[in-house]
Amino acid sequence: MSRQEPPRGFPLPSSLRVVAGTERAQAAYPYTVQFGPADDQRFWFYNSMHFPEPMSCFDMVTAEAAYCALGAANTRVHCLPTTLGIDHRIINGRVYIGGNAVTDPGEIARRTAEFQKRAFYYYEHWEPLYAQWKGKMLALIREAQALPTPALPELEPLQHVHAGRGVASNHLLLETWQRTLEGYFRMWHHHFEFLLLGYGAYLTFFAFCKKAFPEIQDQTVARMVAGIEAEIFRPDDELRRLARRAVELGVDGRFTDGVPAQSVIRSLEEAGPPGAEWLRELAVSRDPWFNINVGDGFYHYHRSWNDDLSMPFAGLPGYIARIRAGESLERPFARLQEERRQLIADYRELLGSEEERGAYDQMIALAHRVFPYVEGHKFYCEHWYTNLFFNKVRQFGGLLAQHGFFGDAEDVFQLTHYEVECAIIDLMNAWSTGSAPRGPGHWPALVAERRAAIAQWARHETPPALGPVPEVIDDPAIVMLWGITRESLDAWLQAGSGAAGNEIRGFAASSGIVEGPARVVKSVEEIGRLQPGDILVCQITNPTWAPIFQKIAGAVSDIGGSMSHAAIVAREFGLPAVVGTGTATARIRDGQRVRVDGGRGVVTLL
Amino acid sequence: MEHVSGLADIGLRDRAEVGGKGGSLGELLRAGIAVPPGFVVRTAAFERFLAAVEAHGPVRARISSLSAEDLPALAACCDEVRRRMQATPLPPDLEAQIGRAHAQLCGTQGTAVAVRSSATTEDAADASFAGLQDTYLWVPDLGETLRRLRGCWASLYSVESVSYRRRRGLPEEGVAMAVVVQAMVDARTAGVMFTRSPTTGDRSVITIEGAWGLGSAVVGGEVTPDRWVLGKIVGEIAVREISDKAIRHAPARAGGVEALPVDEPSRRAACLSDEELQTLRAIARRVERHYGCAQDIEWAIDRESGQVLLLQSRPETVWSSKERAPVASTAPDPLSHVMSIFGGGRR
């Protein structure tokens, strides 16, 4: 044990090469996110939790806007004592991030005093501030919904002229665009208004439990805090409701596995009043609960259930079969509430003293206070608002495609948002001068080049971290949001050295043991390959995948902690799950038999 | 005076007359936990018997006069006392009482029994030093049961036991022993469990160790048992280590226990199902609640009935004796707890 460990670390950023032939695509990212020489001095890790796939130029805005807001909250608003914001860089489409720790004791003391004036105020006034937050967020959503569809008439409509409007339609393009972008940046500020404080209060309770009960499972602590009627359960609850209505209305026979959603809808349209009634119920569920995208809100191609009904419709035949078999799909709220209350009381009883019980009561009360936000914000931010945002950008893509800039509206996502604005101004100018826009001669080749680069990058593994390993990871933001600790870095280093046999370790997310063929799903488009009894192996699981959780036998992910939404949904479905393995998608072959032990957090390759 | 009591009729409060082991088994029955049926030969029986032995010359007075330093004299005296104990017949009414209890327990099929000494001393260290932990397994009939009963009693006068008492200057008057006679369980699987973690002291987990056959193989360390760690409250199985269990203990035809090889497919198979693990967890919680402190439990699963039976439960001593500072204390400002996360305390 006393043997001197050799110095270990990850490759330096400067040693990382841009994949040959993709240099121009790499150069398209703004200078602000390119690695520079000074970056070798710092520790970086690949944020595969939020960005598991190479990022297109436009999707980079999800990092830019998010870190801008996260940093503001940490550094300037709440004044977290030991950390400032998070820097980000991009290479080969992969987003690396690095924390900015405060280490000077005097500065920590100064910031601690500020933090207690600011954050403690939030904790004390949590409920009214959160109610106000929901109001702000819904207003922002309404504003985004009210933005006009970008269009350019051949001539300005006569009524605009007679009304003396005084600005022409090309200017409205710029206005709509800038409001779209501004709203998205604003949404991220709302997102981080409570997030770190919420996670911090939860983690306080979590750390206490880990000390008082050294062998307690992460998922058990999670269950003590998790809400029963949180927003994240709603989309799936709606699906169960729709399945029940289908049976009640006698149209359940029209839902068959493998039949496309549009065919089912057509068949219901022909099914008389019961079919029409079910379609009305569908419309009720869709607004707003189908505004949930199949990813985590960071990729333009993670479309929402509303945009692509195939995901929710894929879940309906299974739910209908269960209702026909007499199963109630209702979540038993009262029973779940009672179970949670009992769980908290039972652990409380095991504590060693009244002093500990007093601290336990204080900590869990605060965790319960903050948790509705921690669980609920994603629906409003990463799903509902993000969906509106990408769809608005898509409309601009359509307009530009219509004017010959692109072959397809989706091409707009191969431009950075700065470039999109440039292309819009190009179109505005061309419309005003009567000349041809320059874009059609400029963008198609670049779009093709960048698409090819992303395909290249997806085939290249990227190191999980870069630079010197810090002695201690003490940045609460990084520990809380990414679950990265000194121990997990050591595990990554070990995995990189090729050690480790036939076991892959991660967080025990949901108990149970199951064996089955692994289905390695590297992007959301591959979901259709999942067969009943498969073990889903993916980079990050997502609650919107809930309908497929009734099909699979277990789940394994590269990234995520016991509080990740995947873990919550797996527990809800009673499926064994191991999350945060770091390497599962790289080490498990598609079709390989694996055993998932969700209680221990171990995946065994058989 | 009563000399024999059924386990169901006694409890820990009778400890002075039935010993710790007997009292604890009775206590388990009171808590609604199944244990193998049996009876206890109370200390009063020992006193009756000792009186019969002393009719031919003093025992306690002679032992009291011994010096712990003079080992040869002490050994010679112990030897003589034990010989006299073997030679003296049991008072007939006492033998009749034990015979009736034995017949009632074993019926006509001749069930084998375990004969176990049940110490009355409070101090576990005393008991183990004094050799009071004698246990005879698979005792086939009444004759052999009576012989083992004398064996238990005689162990009070072993050289180790006596020299220990003499060194401590313990009075001979209080020295007495109860003996438990219990039906043997032909165990399919047996082992031990602790209601807190032996490694971290965590009170929220139950550690279960078990192997095929009789528990003596696990307790005696002759087989590496399967090992599980279960959450006490919810029952989630956090650790599951299935070992290669090469041998199992089984009742030998001639009485006692023999080690047999385990057949190949069973060696690496789990010796308990998840359902049985949960049954054990429920039992462990019940026992712990009943006693109000962490327990160290021996259990067995009956080969015939599949029923889980407890053979023994005693307070866990290692972690319970360690005082630990509270992890956190009630704070005047409940919000101050969050500084453990935000304040950089882990630096």
Boltz contact constraints between the chains, C-beta under 6 A:
constraints:
  - contact:
      token1: [A, 80]
      token2: [B, 342]
      max_distance: 6.0
  - contact:
      token1: [A, 81]
      token2: [B, 342]
      max_distance: 6.0
  - contact:
      token1: [A, 81]
      token2: [B, 343]
      max_distance: 6.0
  - contact:
      token1: [A, 82]
      token2: [B, 344]
      max_distance: 6.0
  - contact:
      token1: [A, 120]
      token2: [B, 335]
      max_distance: 6.0
  - contact:
      token1: [A, 123]
      token2: [B, 335]
      max_distance: 6.0
  - contact:
      token1: [A, 200]
      token2: [B, 338]
      max_distance: 6.0
  - contact:
      token1: [A, 200]
      token2: [B, 341]
      max_distance: 6.0
  - contact:
      token1: [A, 200]
      token2: [B, 342]
      max_distance: 6.0
  - contact:
      token1: [A, 201]
      token2: [B, 338]
      max_distance: 6.0
  - contact:
      token1: [A, 203]
      token2: [B, 341]
      max_distance: 6.0
  - contact:
      token1: [A, 204]
      token2: [B, 337]
      max_distance: 6.0
  - contact:
      token1: [A, 204]
      token2: [B, 338]
      max_distance: 6.0
  - contact:
      token1: [A, 204]
      token2: [B, 340]
      max_distance: 6.0
  - contact:
      token1: [A, 204]
      token2: [B, 341]
      max_distance: 6.0
  - contact:
      token1: [A, 208]
      token2: [B, 327]
      max_distance: 6.0
  - contact:
      token1: [A, 208]
      token2: [B, 328]
      max_distance: 6.0
  - contact:
      token1: [A, 211]
      token2: [B, 327]
      max_distance: 6.0
  - contact:
      token1: [A, 212]
      token2: [B, 327]
      max_distance: 6.0
  - contact:
      token1: [A, 213]
      token2: [B, 202]
      max_distance: 6.0
  - contact:
      token1: [A, 213]
      token2: [B, 204]
      max_distance: 6.0
  - contact:
      token1: [A, 214]
      token2: [B, 200]
      max_distance: 6.0
  - contact:
      token1: [A, 214]
      token2: [B, 202]
      max_distance: 6.0
  - contact:
      token1: [A, 215]
      token2: [B, 197]
      max_distance: 6.0
  - contact:
      token1: [A, 215]
      token2: [B, 200]
      max_distance: 6.0
  - contact:
      token1: [A, 215]
      token2: [B, 202]
      max_distance: 6.0
  - contact:
      token1: [A, 215]
      token2: [B, 205]
      max_distance: 6.0
  - contact:
      token1: [A, 216]
      token2: [B, 204]
      max_distance: 6.0
  - contact:
      token1: [A, 217]
      token2: [B, 236]
      max_distance: 6.0
  - contact:
      token1: [A, 217]
      token2: [B, 238]
      max_distance: 6.0
  - contact:
      token1: [A, 346]
      token2: [B, 233]
      max_distance: 6.0
  - contact:
      token1: [A, 350]
      token2: [B, 203]
      max_distance: 6.0
  - contact:
      token1: [A, 350]
      token2: [B, 204]
      max_distance: 6.0
  - contact:
      token1: [A, 353]
      token2: [B, 326]
      max_distance: 6.0
  - contact:
      token1: [A, 355]
      token2: [B, 326]
      max_distance: 6.0
  - contact:
      token1: [A, 355]
      token2: [B, 329]
      max_distance: 6.0
  - contact:
      token1: [A, 355]
      token2: [B, 330]
      max_distance: 6.0
  - contact:
      token1: [A, 356]
      token2: [B, 326]
      max_distance: 6.0
  - contact:
      token1: [A, 356]
      token2: [B, 327]
      max_distance: 6.0
  - contact:
      token1: [A, 358]
      token2: [B, 330]
      max_distance: 6.0
  - contact:
      token1: [A, 359]
      token2: [B, 328]
      max_distance: 6.0
  - contact:
      token1: [A, 359]
      token2: [B, 329]
      max_distance: 6.0
  - contact:
      token1: [A, 359]
      token2: [B, 330]
      max_distance: 6.0
  - contact:
      token1: [A, 362]
      token2: [B, 334]
      max_distance: 6.0
  - contact:
      token1: [A, 363]
      token2: [B, 337]
      max_distance: 6.0
  - contact:
      token1: [A, 474]
      token2: [B, 344]
      max_distance: 6.0
  - contact:
      token1: [A, 474]
      token2: [B, 346]
      max_distance: 6.0
  - contact:
      token1: [A, 474]
      token2: [B, 347]
      max_distance: 6.0
  - contact:
      token1: [A, 476]
      token2: [B, 341]
      max_distance: 6.0
  - contact:
      token1: [A, 476]
      token2: [B, 342]
      max_distance: 6.0
  - contact:
      token1: [A, 511]
      token2: [B, 236]
      max_distance: 6.0
  - contact:
      token1: [A, 599]
      token2: [B, 236]
      max_distance: 6.0
  - contact:
      token1: [A, 599]
      token2: [B, 237]
      max_distance: 6.0
  - contact:
      token1: [A, 599]
      token2: [B, 238]
      max_distance: 6.0
